[in-house]
Amino acid sequence: MNLIQFFDTNGERAVAAVEGGTARKVNGATSVYQLATAAAAGNGGLAALIASHGLGETVDRAAILADGRMLTPIDHPDPAHLYVTGTGLTHLGSAATRDAMHKSAGTKVEENLTDSMKMFRMGVEGGKPAAGQKGVQPEWFYKGNGYSVINPGQAIPSPSFALDAGEEPEIAGIYVIDQNGQPRRLGFALANEFSDHVTERVNYLFLAHSKLRACSFGPELRVGDLPNHIEGMSRIWRDGKVLWEKPFLSGENNMSHTIANLEYHHFKYDLFRNPGDVHVHCFGTATLSFADGISTKPGDAFEIEEAQFGAALRNPIQVQSEHPIVVGNLY
């Protein structure tokens, strides 16, 4: 079962469950967050709670997307309480691209390895520990909060100071923290962890700056476990034609870390276990158009799809105008 959130034709929020390609409204539901917190408080499952609500009228997902009425599959009443974070160098094909970005000609490091390649090898050797054991921690980054999330179909803003506007096709885990401070996983969604790869390439220590960008995820939340093998397609459209496309792989069969290991190293911090908070945690990628020499421009559109996750995630690019910053004294 997949879930979507949207505005109906009357402008009211609604939730629908998607099964067998058909989307039907969840009776009495206006928010996946409310459903999730109710399920967590009742120690039951999200699917069981939805079944108790029952399903109503059929809705047209394509029309919702075309009309710009689709929302991300979860949000928070206070956007500051939705965290967007991620991990990198977690996929078996991810090291070569990053290594090339960060390698500096003439620079000698231990065994001639960049820090990126060292981190990747650590994951290969220790990212899939036996049950009950702790594995090596991954690269981790903070991306933003609910204010940086863009709804499916809406334009992703690239700041005026950005040097690049590049897609990152990923799978994101979706979590709500229950009243006991424990993370409760709802499921997974497609995500575009939009980044600035030119800034990152200048110096690896600029990674944090390159990640502070808007992003999008959805349109659908796949309730349940992550498939071990995911094979989707990432595309860039320009002037109505495909400029670039390439498959992307995910799922634990294609990763150097287990999902459980990545989850542990995120939620081990008390900061990320505050009751009621929502977490959207991106698990990384091995496919980037930037690695193939693609430079995007305003009006280009990203498209990420994988059949197991329902409708494709599509967002055009919009470059923001410069916003003057004036820091004034308040003393």
C-alpha positions in Angstrom: 0.0 0.0 0.0 1.1 3.5 -0.9 -0.2 6.8 0.6 -0.6 10.2 -0.9 -1.6 13.6 0.5 -3.3 16.2 -1.6 -5.8 19.0 -1.9 -9.1 17.9 -3.2 -11.1 19.9 -5.8 -12.6 21.9 -2.9 -9.2 22.9 -1.6 -9.4 20.7 1.4 -6.6 18.4 2.5 -7.1 14.7 2.0 -5.3 11.4 2.1 -5.6 8.5 -0.3 -4.4 4.9 -0.2 -3.0 3.5 -3.5 -3.5 -0.2 -4.1 -3.3 -2.0 -7.4 -2.9 1.3 -9.2 -6.1 2.7 -7.8 -6.2 5.6 -5.3 -9.1 5.9 -2.9 -9.6 8.5 -0.2 -9.0 7.4 3.4 -12.3 8.2 5.2 -12.0 11.1 7.7 -8.2 11.5 7.2 -6.6 14.9 6.2 -3.0 14.2 7.3 -0.6 11.2 7.2 1.1 12.7 10.2 -2.1 12.5 12.2 -2.6 8.9 11.1 1.0 8.0 12.0 0.9 9.6 15.5 -2.4 8.0 16.2 -1.1 4.6 15.2 2.0 5.1 17.3 0.0 6.1 20.3 -2.3 3.1 20.0 0.6 0.7 19.5 -0.9 -0.5 16.3 0.2 -0.3 12.7 -0.5 2.4 10.2 -2.1 -0.1 7.7 -4.5 -1.4 10.4 -5.5 2.1 11.4 -6.3 3.0 7.7 -8.3 -0.2 7.4 -10.3 0.8 10.4 -11.1 4.2 8.8 -12.1 2.6 5.5 -11.7 3.8 2.0 -14.0 6.0 0.1 -14.2 7.5 -3.4 -11.6 7.0 -6.1 -9.3 9.9 -7.0 -7.2 10.5 -10.1 -3.5 10.8 -9.1 -2.5 12.1 -12.6 -5.0 14.9 -12.4 -3.9 15.8 -8.9 -0.3 16.1 -10.1 -1.3 18.0 -13.3 -3.3 20.5 -11.2 -0.5 21.1 -8.8 -2.5 19.7 -5.9 -0.2 17.0 -4.7 1.6 17.4 -1.4 4.6 15.4 0.0 3.3 12.1 1.5 4.0 13.4 5.0 4.5 16.9 6.5 4.4 18.4 10.0 2.0 21.1 11.3 5.2 23.0 12.4 7.7 22.6 9.5 10.6 23.3 11.9 9.9 19.9 13.4 10.5 18.0 10.2 14.2 17.1 9.7 15.7 16.3 6.3 19.0 14.5 6.6 21.0 12.0 4.7 24.0 9.7 4.3 26.5 9.4 1.5 28.9 6.8 0.1 26.4 4.1 1.0 25.9 2.4 -2.4 28.3 0.0 -4.1 28.6 2.3 -7.1 28.9 5.6 -5.3 32.6 5.8 -4.6 33.9 6.3 -8.2 31.9 9.4 -8.8 32.7 11.0 -5.5 36.3 10.0 -5.6 36.7 11.7 -9.0 35.1 14.9 -7.7 37.4 15.1 -4.7 40.7 13.9 -6.1 43.3 16.6 -6.4 46.1 16.1 -8.9 49.5 15.8 -7.2 48.0 15.3 -3.7 49.3 12.2 -1.9 47.3 10.6 0.8 47.6 7.2 2.5 47.6 4.6 -0.2 46.7 7.4 -2.6 43.1 7.2 -1.5 40.9 10.3 -1.1 38.9 10.7 2.1 35.8 9.7 0.1 37.3 6.4 -1.0 38.5 5.7 2.6 34.9 6.3 3.9 33.5 4.1 1.2 35.9 1.2 2.0 35.0 1.5 5.7 31.4 1.0 4.7 32.1 -2.0 2.5 34.1 -3.6 5.3 31.9 -2.7 8.3 28.5 -1.3 7.1 26.6 -4.6 7.3 27.2 -5.9 10.8 25.7 -9.1 12.2 22.3 -8.8 13.9 22.7 -7.1 17.3 26.1 -5.6 16.5 27.0 -2.0 15.6 28.5 -1.3 12.2 30.8 1.6 11.1 29.1 5.0 11.0 28.5 6.5 7.5 29.0 10.0 6.1 26.1 12.1 7.4 24.7 15.5 6.5 22.0 17.9 7.5 19.9 19.2 4.6 17.2 21.3 6.1 13.7 21.2 7.7 10.2 21.3 6.5 10.7 24.8 5.1 13.1 23.4 2.6 10.8 20.7 1.2 9.1 21.3 -2.1 5.9 19.5 -3.1 6.0 17.1 -6.0 5.4 18.9 -9.3 6.5 22.3 -7.9 9.7 24.1 -8.9 12.8 23.4 -6.8 14.5 26.8 -6.1 18.3 27.0 -6.7 19.8 30.0 -4.7 21.3 32.9 -6.6 24.8 32.1 -5.2 24.7 28.4 -6.2 27.3 27.1 -8.7 25.3 24.1 -9.7 21.8 22.7 -9.6 21.9 19.0 -9.7 19.6 16.1 -8.9 20.3 13.2 -6.6 17.8 10.3 -7.1 17.5 8.6 -3.7 15.3 6.5 -1.5 14.3 8.3 1.8 13.1 6.6 5.0 10.1 8.3 6.6 9.9 8.3 10.4 7.8 9.7 13.3 9.1 9.8 16.8 6.6 8.3 19.2 5.6 9.5 22.7 8.4 7.3 24.2 11.1 9.0 22.1 11.5 6.0 19.8 11.6 6.3 16.0 8.8 4.5 14.2 9.3 3.9 10.5 6.3 4.4 8.2 8.0 3.4 5.0 10.0 4.8 2.1 9.6 7.3 -0.7 11.5 8.5 -3.8 13.5 11.6 -3.1 15.4 14.2 -5.1 18.2 15.2 -2.7 19.0 18.3 -4.8 22.6 19.5 -4.3 25.3 21.8 -5.6 28.1 19.5 -6.9 30.3 22.3 -8.2 30.6 23.8 -4.8 31.2 20.4 -3.3 34.0 19.7 -5.8 35.9 22.9 -4.8 36.7 21.4 -1.5 35.2 18.4 0.3 34.8 20.6 3.4 32.2 22.5 1.4 29.9 19.4 1.4 27.8 20.9 4.2 27.2 24.0 2.1 26.4 22.0 -1.0 23.6 20.1 0.8 21.8 23.2 2.2 19.4 23.3 -0.6 15.7 22.6 -1.2 14.6 19.0 -2.0 11.5 17.0 -2.8 10.2 13.6 -2.0 7.2 11.5 -2.9 4.6 11.7 -4.4 3.9 8.4 -2.7 4.9 6.8 0.6 5.5 3.1 0.2 4.3 1.7 3.5 6.3 -1.3 4.7 9.8 -2.6 4.3 12.3 -1.5 1.6 12.7 -4.0 -1.3 16.2 -5.4 -1.4 16.6 -4.5 -5.1 15.4 -1.2 -6.5 16.1 -0.2 -10.1 14.6 3.1 -11.1 15.3 5.8 -13.8 16.5 9.3 -13.3 15.9 11.8 -16.2 16.4 15.4 -17.0 13.9 17.0 -19.4 14.7 20.1 -21.5 12.3 21.8 -23.9 10.0 18.8 -23.9 12.8 16.3 -24.7 14.9 13.9 -22.6 18.3 15.6 -22.2 19.8 12.8 -20.0 18.6 9.6 -18.4 20.3 6.8 -16.5 19.2 3.9 -14.2 19.8 4.2 -10.5 20.1 1.2 -8.1 19.2 1.1 -4.4 18.0 -1.4 -1.8 20.4 -3.4 0.4 21.5 -5.7 -2.4 23.1 -2.6 -4.0 24.3 -0.9 -0.8 27.4 -1.1 1.4 25.4 -0.5 4.5 22.2 -2.0 5.9 19.2 0.2 6.5 19.3 -0.7 10.1 22.9 0.4 10.5 22.2 3.8 8.8 19.1 4.3 11.0 21.1 3.5 14.2 23.8 6.0 13.4 21.1 8.7 12.8 18.8 8.1 15.7 21.6 7.4 18.3 21.6 11.2 18.9 19.1 12.4 21.5 18.4 15.5 19.3 16.7 13.2 16.8 14.4 11.4 19.2 12.0 14.2 20.3 8.4 13.0 20.5 6.3 14.2 17.6 9.1 15.0 15.2 9.2 13.8 11.6 12.4 12.6 9.9 13.0 12.2 6.2 16.4 10.5 5.9 17.9 10.1 2.5 20.0 6.9 2.0 22.3 8.1 -0.9 22.8 7.4 -4.6 25.3 6.2 -7.1 23.9 8.0 -10.1 24.4 11.7 -10.9 24.0 13.6 -14.2 26.8 15.9 -13.0 29.2 12.9 -13.3 28.3 12.7 -17.0 29.1 16.3 -17.6 25.5 17.6 -17.5 25.0 21.2 -16.4 21.3 22.1 -15.8 19.7 25.4 -16.5 16.4 27.1 -15.4 13.4 25.4 -16.9 14.9 21.9 -16.9 12.9 19.3 -15.1 14.0 16.4 -13.0 12.1 13.1 -13.1 12.7 10.1 -10.8 10.7 7.0 -11.1 10.6 3.4 -9.9 7.5 1.3 -10.3 7.5 0.0 -6.8 7.0 3.5 -5.5 4.1 4.5 -7.7 3.9 7.9 -9.5 7.2 9.5 -10.6 8.7 12.4 -8.7 9.0 15.4 -11.1 10.2 18.9 -10.3 11.4 21.7 -12.6 14.3 24.1 -11.7 13.9 27.7 -10.8 16.8 30.0 -10.0 16.1 32.5 -7.2 16.9 36.1 -7.4 19.5 37.5 -5.0 18.2 38.2 -1.6 20.0 41.1 0.2 21.3 40.2 3.6 21.7 43.0 6.1 22.8 42.1 9.6 21.8 44.8 12.0 22.6 45.3 15.6 19.9 44.7 18.2 21.7 46.2 21.3 
